[in-house]
Amino acid sequence: MTPAARAPDAPRVTVFAKAPVAGEVKTRLVPLLGAEGAAALHAGLVRQALSIASQARLGPVELWCAPDETHPFFERCAAQFGATLHRQRGADLGARMHAAFAAGTPRLLIGSDCPALSAADLHAAWGALTKCEAVFAPAEDGGYVLVGLARPQPSLFEGVNWGTAAVMTQTRARLEAGRIKWHELATLWDVDRPEDYARLQREGRLQEVLS
C-alpha cells in the first residue's frame, strides 16, 4: 500500500461550472422548465455551490469555468464570493479535472448541481484527505459530486465513461489498481432530471437555490 500523503493546512476548494447559456445547460430539464428556466436553475445551483465553498472557510475558493471565464455571470460570481476564475482545459471531463489538480494540490473539487452538499461535507472531506490520498462523495446516479486529492492522480481520470452510471465503479477499480488509499463520504444526489427537480421542490430547496 502506498503511504498516504500528508497535506498542508489549506486545501484549494474548486467549483466546476458551465456558463448559464440557455439551451446549453441542464438540457434534460428544458422540456419541463424551458431553456431560460433551466439556465436560471443552473445559475442558482452554481451560486449555491460557491456559497457552500465560501462558508466552509477551508482555503482559497476557485471557480473553474467552461467554455472560458469571460461570461459576465462568472465575473459576478467572483465578485460576490471572492473566488478566482480559471478556464477549464481538456478534451473531456476527466482531462479537465486532472488539469485542475495538476495546477495545485491538495484540492477539493465539487460540481455545481448538488444542493445536498454542505459546508460540513467539505470539512469531512478535508478531514479524510489529511489521512489518505483521495476522498469522494458518490452520487446516487453512479457518479460523484466531490473528489479531493492530496496530490495529482492522472490514472483516476483516464478511460472513464463520463456521464454514465459506471463512473464511480470505474473510479474504484482505478483506485484499487493504483493502490491509492481513499475514503468515501455519504452518497448524495444531484439535479439533472425532472425527477430531481421534483425532489428539489419536495424538500423545500428550490427557493433557496433560486434566491
Backbone hydrogen bonds in HBPLUS format (Angstrom, degrees):
<---DONOR---> <-ACCEPTOR-->    atom                        ^
c    i                          cat <-CA-CA->   ^        H-A-AA   ^      H-
h    n   atom  resd res      DA  || num        DHA   H-A  angle D-A-AA Bond
n    s   type  num  typ     dist DA aas  dist angle  dist       angle   num
A0012-ARG N   A0106-PRO O   3.11 MM  94  6.48 167.2  2.13 142.7 141.5     1
A0108-LEU N   A0012-ARG O   2.83 MM  96  6.22 162.1  1.86 167.6 173.7     2
A0013-VAL N   A0060-PRO O   2.86 MM  47  6.07 174.8  1.86 165.5 167.3     3
A0062-GLU N   A0013-VAL O   2.84 MM  49  6.12 161.7  1.88 151.5 155.4     4
A0014-THR N   A0108-LEU O   2.72 MM  94  5.99 175.2  1.72 169.6 171.2     5
A0110-ILE N   A0014-THR O   2.82 MM  96  6.20 162.7  1.85 165.0 169.1     6
A0015-VAL N   A0062-GLU O   2.85 MM  47  6.25 160.6  1.89 162.0 167.9     7
A0064-TRP N   A0015-VAL O   2.84 MM  49  6.07 161.7  1.87 160.7 166.9     8
A0016-PHE N   A0110-ILE O   3.00 MM  94  6.36 160.2  2.04 163.7 170.1     9
A0017-ALA N   A0064-TRP O   3.04 MM  47  6.32 157.7  2.09 171.3 170.1    10
A0066-ALA N   A0017-ALA O   3.01 MM  49  6.33 129.5  2.27 148.0 157.4    11
A0019-ALA N   A0066-ALA O   2.82 MM  47  6.13 140.6  1.97 164.3 176.4    12
A0021-VAL N   A0019-ALA O   2.80 MM   2  5.66 136.6  1.98 109.4  95.7    13
A0024-GLU N   A0021-VAL O   2.95 MM   3  5.54 159.1  1.99 143.5 144.6    14
A0029-LEU N   A0026-LYS O   2.97 MM   3  5.52 157.3  2.02 114.4 121.9    15
A0030-VAL N   A0027-THR O   3.22 MM   3  5.14 158.5  2.26  99.7 106.3    16
A0032-LEU N   A0029-LEU O   3.08 MM   3  5.34 130.4  2.34 103.9 117.0    17
A0033-LEU N   A0029-LEU O   2.81 MM   4  5.94 169.0  1.82 165.1 168.8    18
A0034-GLY N   A0030-VAL O   2.68 MM   4  4.40 147.6  1.78 130.2 135.9    19
A0038-ALA N   A0034-GLY O   2.92 MM   4  6.09 160.2  1.96 154.0 159.3    20
A0039-ALA N   A0035-ALA O   3.05 MM   4  6.22 154.1  2.12 142.8 149.9    21
A0040-ALA N   A0036-GLU O   2.92 MM   4  6.16 151.6  2.00 146.0 153.8    22
A0041-LEU N   A0037-GLY O   2.98 MM   4  6.22 155.5  2.04 147.0 153.3    23
A0042-HIS N   A0038-ALA O   2.97 MM   4  6.21 158.7  2.02 145.4 151.3    24
A0043-ALA N   A0039-ALA O   2.94 MM   4  6.18 160.4  1.98 148.2 153.1    25
A0044-GLY N   A0040-ALA O   3.01 MM   4  6.25 155.1  2.07 145.1 151.6    26
A0045-LEU N   A0041-LEU O   2.94 MM   4  6.24 152.5  2.02 150.8 158.5    27
A0046-VAL N   A0042-HIS O   2.95 MM   4  6.26 153.2  2.02 152.1 159.6    28
A0047-ARG N   A0043-ALA O   3.02 MM   4  6.30 164.3  2.05 150.3 154.1    29
A0048-GLN N   A0044-GLY O   2.96 MM   4  6.17 154.4  2.02 144.1 151.5    30
A0049-ALA N   A0045-LEU O   2.96 MM   4  6.18 158.0  2.00 147.1 152.5    31
A0050-LEU N   A0046-VAL O   3.01 MM   4  6.30 161.0  2.04 154.0 158.8    32
A0051-SER N   A0047-ARG O   2.87 MM   4  6.08 149.6  1.96 145.3 154.5    33
A0052-ILE N   A0048-GLN O   2.94 MM   4  6.22 157.9  1.99 152.2 156.9    34
A0053-ALA N   A0049-ALA O   2.98 MM   4  6.22 162.9  2.01 148.6 153.5    35
A0054-SER N   A0050-LEU O   2.88 MM   4  6.04 154.0  1.95 145.7 152.7    36
A0055-GLN N   A0051-SER O   2.83 MM   4  6.00 160.9  1.86 150.2 155.8    37
A0056-ALA N   A0052-ILE O   3.05 MM   4  6.20 146.0  2.17 148.2 155.8    38
A0057-ARG N   A0054-SER O   3.20 MM   3  5.64 142.2  2.35 109.2 118.0    39
A0084-THR N   A0061-VAL O   3.13 MM  23  6.68 153.2  2.20 149.5 152.4    40
A0063-LEU N   A0084-THR O   2.83 MM  21  6.04 171.7  1.84 169.0 170.6    41
A0086-HIS N   A0063-LEU O   2.97 MM  23  6.17 147.9  2.08 155.6 153.3    42
A0065-CYS N   A0086-HIS O   2.69 MM  21  6.00 164.4  1.71 168.4 165.7    43
A0088-GLN N   A0065-CYS O   2.86 MM  23  5.51 170.7  1.87 152.5 149.2    44
A0074-PHE N   A0071-HIS O   2.97 MM   3  5.57 127.5  2.26 115.8 127.5    45
A0075-GLU N   A0071-HIS O   3.39 MM   4  6.83 154.3  2.46 147.4 154.7    46
A0076-ARG N   A0072-PRO O   2.98 MM   4  6.28 153.9  2.05 151.6 158.1    47
A0077-CYS N   A0073-PHE O   2.97 MM   4  6.25 155.7  2.03 147.7 154.7    48
A0078-ALA N   A0074-PHE O   2.91 MM   4  6.16 158.1  1.96 150.8 156.2    49
A0079-ALA N   A0075-GLU O   3.13 MM   4  6.37 156.8  2.19 143.3 148.9    50
A0080-GLN N   A0076-ARG O   2.90 MM   4  6.11 158.4  1.95 151.0 157.3    51
A0081-PHE N   A0077-CYS O   2.91 MM   4  5.90 167.2  1.92 156.2 158.7    52
A0082-GLY N   A0078-ALA O   2.90 MM   4  5.22 124.3  2.22 134.9 142.4    53
A0096-ARG N   A0092-ASP O   2.99 MM   4  6.27 155.8  2.05 154.3 161.9    54
A0097-MET N   A0093-LEU O   2.88 MM   4  6.12 157.1  1.94 153.8 159.5    55
A0098-HIS N   A0094-GLY O   2.93 MM   4  6.13 164.8  1.96 150.4 155.1    56
A0099-ALA N   A0095-ALA O   2.99 MM   4  6.14 152.6  2.06 141.5 148.7    57
A0100-ALA N   A0096-ARG O   3.20 MM   4  6.49 147.8  2.31 139.7 147.3    58
A0100-ALA N   A0097-MET O   3.06 MM   3  5.14 119.8  2.44  96.8 111.7    59
A0101-PHE N   A0097-MET O   3.06 MM   4  6.46 162.3  2.09 156.5 160.4    60
A0102-ALA N   A0098-HIS O   2.77 MM   4  5.97 152.9  1.84 151.9 160.6    61
A0103-ALA N   A0099-ALA O   3.16 MM   4  6.27 125.2  2.47 132.5 144.6    62
A0103-ALA N   A0100-ALA O   3.09 MM   3  5.19 139.9  2.26  97.5 109.1    63
A0104-GLY N   A0101-PHE O   3.12 MM   3  5.48 162.8  2.15 109.2 114.6    64
A0107-ARG N   A0149-LEU O   3.16 MM  42  5.76 155.1  2.23 152.8 160.3    65
A0149-LEU N   A0107-ARG O   3.06 MM  42  5.76 148.8  2.16 157.1 165.0    66
A0109-LEU N   A0147-VAL O   2.78 MM  38  5.34 163.9  1.81 151.9 157.6    67
A0147-VAL N   A0109-LEU O   2.95 MM  38  5.34 157.1  2.00 152.0 159.4    68
A0111-GLY N   A0145-VAL O   3.42 MM  34  5.79 153.2  2.50 140.9 142.5    69
A0191-VAL N   A0113-ASP O   2.84 MM  78  5.49 150.9  1.93 154.0 163.8    70
A0117-LEU N   A0114-CYS O   3.23 MM   3  5.75 162.8  2.26 115.6 120.4    71
A0121-ASP N   A0118-SER O   3.06 MM   3  5.13 124.9  2.37  95.3 109.1    72
A0122-LEU N   A0118-SER O   3.23 MM   4  6.68 150.0  2.33 143.5 151.1    73
A0123-HIS N   A0119-ALA O   3.00 MM   4  6.37 153.5  2.07 148.5 155.8    74
A0124-ALA N   A0120-ALA O   2.89 MM   4  6.15 154.0  1.96 144.9 152.4    75
A0125-ALA N   A0121-ASP O   2.84 MM   4  6.08 153.6  1.91 147.2 154.7    76
A0126-TRP N   A0122-LEU O   2.93 MM   4  6.18 159.1  1.97 148.1 153.3    77
A0127-GLY N   A0123-HIS O   2.89 MM   4  6.09 157.6  1.94 147.7 154.2    78
A0128-ALA N   A0124-ALA O   3.00 MM   4  6.24 153.9  2.07 145.6 152.0    79
A0129-LEU N   A0125-ALA O   2.93 MM   4  6.16 151.2  2.01 145.0 153.6    80
A0130-THR N   A0126-TRP O   3.15 MM   4  6.40 131.2  2.40 145.1 155.3    81
A0131-LYS N   A0128-ALA O   2.95 MM   3  5.44 158.5  2.00 113.3 120.2    82
A0132-CYS N   A0128-ALA O   3.12 MM   4  6.35 124.5  2.44 144.4 159.7    83
A0133-GLU N   A0181-LYS O   2.97 MM  48  5.49 144.8  2.10 137.6 147.9    84
A0150-ALA N   A0133-GLU O   3.06 MM  17  5.17 162.0  2.10 138.4 138.8    85
A0134-ALA N   A0181-LYS O   3.24 MM  47  6.55 133.0  2.48 147.4 154.1    86
A0183-HIS N   A0134-ALA O   2.98 MM  49  6.46 139.9  2.14 137.9 149.6    87
A0135-VAL N   A0148-GLY O   2.90 MM  13  4.97 148.1  2.01 140.6 143.9    88
A0148-GLY N   A0135-VAL O   2.79 MM  13  4.97 154.0  1.86 148.7 151.2    89
A0136-PHE N   A0183-HIS O   2.96 MM  47  6.45 150.4  2.05 155.7 165.2    90
A0185-LEU N   A0136-PHE O   2.78 MM  49  6.18 163.6  1.81 161.8 167.6    91
A0137-ALA N   A0146-LEU O   3.02 MM   9  4.95 149.5  2.11 134.2 133.6    92
A0145-VAL N   A0137-ALA O   2.80 MM   8  5.62 157.8  1.85 175.3 174.3    93
A0188-LEU N   A0138-PRO O   2.93 MM  50  6.38 161.2  1.97 155.7 155.2    94
A0139-ALA N   A0143-GLY O   2.91 MM   4  5.10 160.5  1.94 123.8 119.9    95
A0142-GLY N   A0139-ALA O   3.05 MM   3  5.55 164.2  2.08 119.3 121.3    96
A0140-GLU N   A0188-LEU O   2.77 MM  48  5.95 137.5  1.95 159.4 171.4    97
A0168-MET N   A0142-GLY O   2.80 MM  26  5.72 166.0  1.82 167.1 163.8    98
A0156-LEU N   A0153-GLN O   3.06 MM   3  5.91 157.5  2.12 127.3 132.5    99
A0157-PHE N   A0154-PRO O   3.14 MM   3  5.73 160.3  2.18 118.1 123.6   100
A0162-TRP N   A0160-VAL O   2.98 MM   2  5.60 126.1  2.28 107.8  92.1   101
A0170-GLN N   A0166-ALA O   2.86 MM   4  5.97 166.5  1.88 164.2 167.8   102
A0171-THR N   A0167-VAL O   2.92 MM   4  6.09 151.4  2.00 145.6 154.4   103
A0172-ARG N   A0168-MET O   2.90 MM   4  6.11 157.5  1.95 148.7 153.8   104
A0173-ALA N   A0169-THR O   3.16 MM   4  6.45 154.3  2.23 144.4 151.0   105
A0174-ARG N   A0170-GLN O   3.10 MM   4  6.42 149.2  2.20 143.6 151.5   106
A0175-LEU N   A0171-THR O   2.90 MM   4  6.20 153.2  1.97 152.0 159.9   107
A0176-GLU N   A0172-ARG O   2.94 MM   4  6.19 162.0  1.98 152.6 156.7   108
A0177-ALA N   A0173-ALA O   2.93 MM   4  6.09 159.2  1.97 143.9 150.3   109
A0178-GLY N   A0174-ARG O   2.94 MM   4  6.02 150.1  2.03 142.8 150.2   110
A0180-ILE N   A0175-LEU O   2.95 MM   5  5.10 172.8  1.95 154.3 155.1   111
A0179-ARG N   A0176-GLU O   3.11 MM   3  4.98 157.4  2.16 100.4 107.2   112
A0196-ASP N   A0193-ARG O   2.87 MM   3  5.18 129.6  2.13 107.2 121.4   113
A0197-TYR N   A0193-ARG O   3.08 MM   4  6.50 151.7  2.17 152.5 161.2   114
A0198-ALA N   A0194-PRO O   2.94 MM   4  6.26 154.0  2.01 148.8 155.9   115
A0199-ARG N   A0195-GLU O   3.07 MM   4  6.27 147.3  2.18 134.3 142.6   116
A0200-LEU N   A0196-ASP O   2.90 MM   4  6.20 150.4  1.98 145.1 153.6   117
A0201-GLN N   A0197-TYR O   3.01 MM   4  6.37 152.2  2.09 148.1 154.7   118
A0202-ARG N   A0198-ALA O   2.83 MM   4  6.05 162.8  1.86 148.8 154.2   119
A0203-GLU N   A0199-ARG O   2.89 MM   4  5.97 154.7  1.95 152.3 156.7   120
A0205-ARG N   A0200-LEU O   3.00 MM   5  5.33 151.0  2.08 168.9 168.5   121
A0204-GLY N   A0201-GLN O   3.03 MM   3  5.20 159.7  2.07 108.3 113.7   122
A0209-VAL N   A0205-ARG O   3.05 MM   4  6.34 150.9  2.14 152.3 160.2   123
A0209-VAL N   A0206-LEU O   3.09 MM   3  5.18 118.8  2.48  97.0 111.6   124
A0210-LEU N   A0206-LEU O   2.98 MM   4  6.25 160.1  2.02 155.1 160.6   125
A0211-SER N   A0207-GLN O   2.91 MM   4  5.75 121.7  2.26 139.2 151.0   126
